[in-house]
Amino acid sequence: MFKMIIEEAKNILKKDPAAKSLLEVILLYPGLHALIYHRIAHWFYVRKHFVIARWISQFARHRTGIEIHPGAKIGKGLFIDHGMGVVIGETAEIGDNVTIFHGVTLGGTGKEKDVKRHPTVGDNVVIGAGAKVLGPIKIGNNAKIGANAVVLKDVPPYATVVGIPAKVVKIDYEAFKDKENIVYGLWL
Ligand SMILES: CC(C)(COP(=O)(O)OP(=O)(O)OC[C@H]1O[C@@H](n2cnc3c(N)ncnc32)[C@H](O)[C@@H]1OP(=O)(O)O)[C@@H](O)C(=O)NCCC(=O)NCCS
């Protein structure tokens, strides 16, 4: 756990130009605190201790303003900047090295139980402040979601989407080339 905290804090220090020291990040960054609480809550969740898992996540919500359901699966290097108002649902999955700003929702659209209701976010994705990503959709690796976008459909890798409902405004074909064998015609 100690090693994880240091690694995650170093990642935040690298990503946030406003962060001045590792100590500042460890003591004062709600995104890091929420992640630590989540790792503990998730440990209880996968062992079916649902009430204690939920208690930890609600305690974390009070402390940080960030609500992560204990069932959510989160990779390494998640940076939740500012944090207040972030909601991450039970069946959401987040890859490695993702950045999420305040006010982001990774939410569900249905009320069915025991099915995937929340988004799957790939590696290196950036989700701008206030964006709502809704339903069991896929956000491709290295995609960017604009501030205040409402995303209701899959987003291709290396694409930038903005607006309500979110539409693709850019694709970084150069970066994408040779990296992922996906035909964009299928997405657009
Ligand atoms: C979406 C985003 C990543 C795009 O950045 P970019 O790659 O530099 O793209 P551009 O600025 O060239 O924008 C491309 C187009 O989308 C539009 N656009 C960009 N962001 C938008 C947004 N959030 N909502 C609506 N339209 C947006 C631009 O006006 C531009 O349109 P145009 O081609 O008609 O002129 C960025 O604008 C953004 O929203 N980042 C989130 C940052 C954030 O939340 N910061 C919070 C800090 S506290």
The ligand as a Gaussian input file, in Angstrom:
#p B3LYP/6-31G(d) Opt

LIG

0 1
 C      -11.668000      18.898000     -25.883000
 C      -10.266000      19.460000     -25.651000
 C       -9.393000      18.367000     -25.019000
 C       -9.785000      19.796000     -27.051000
 O       -8.527000      20.324000     -27.038000
 P       -7.693000      20.493000     -28.430000
 O       -7.220000      19.158000     -28.892000
 O       -6.673000      21.537000     -28.200000
 O       -8.791000      20.905000     -29.491000
 P       -9.202000      22.364000     -30.038000
 O       -9.068000      23.374000     -28.952000
 O       -8.451000      22.573000     -31.315000
 O      -10.756000      22.177000     -30.331000
 C      -11.264000      21.489000     -31.454000
 C      -12.670000      21.986000     -31.701000
 O      -13.534000      21.637000     -30.615000
 C      -14.095000      22.816000     -29.976000
 N      -14.056000      22.569000     -28.547000
 C      -12.962000      22.345000     -27.762000
 N      -13.322000      22.073000     -26.502000
 C      -14.685000      22.126000     -26.481000
 C      -15.641000      21.922000     -25.455000
 N      -15.256000      21.572000     -24.219000
 N      -16.953000      22.025000     -25.756000
 C      -17.360000      22.350000     -27.020000
 N      -16.480000      22.547000     -28.039000
 C      -15.161000      22.449000     -27.773000
 C      -13.172000      23.959000     -30.405000
 O      -13.861000      25.180000     -30.392000
 C      -12.769000      23.518000     -31.782000
 O      -13.846000      23.777000     -32.673000
 P      -13.567000      24.398000     -34.158000
 O      -12.719000      23.352000     -34.852000
 O      -14.933000      24.556000     -34.738000
 O      -12.833000      25.661000     -33.927000
 C      -10.274000      20.700000     -24.694000
 O      -10.865000      21.802000     -25.335000
 C      -11.019000      20.450000     -23.399000
 O      -12.239000      20.623000     -23.268000
 N      -10.219000      20.015000     -22.379000
 C      -10.726000      19.806000     -21.034000
 C       -9.859000      20.582000     -20.095000
 C      -10.482000      20.795000     -18.716000
 O      -11.539000      20.274000     -18.386000
 N       -9.789000      21.547000     -17.909000
 C      -10.230000      21.828000     -16.571000
 C       -9.072000      22.465000     -15.843000
 S       -9.532000      22.982000     -14.242000

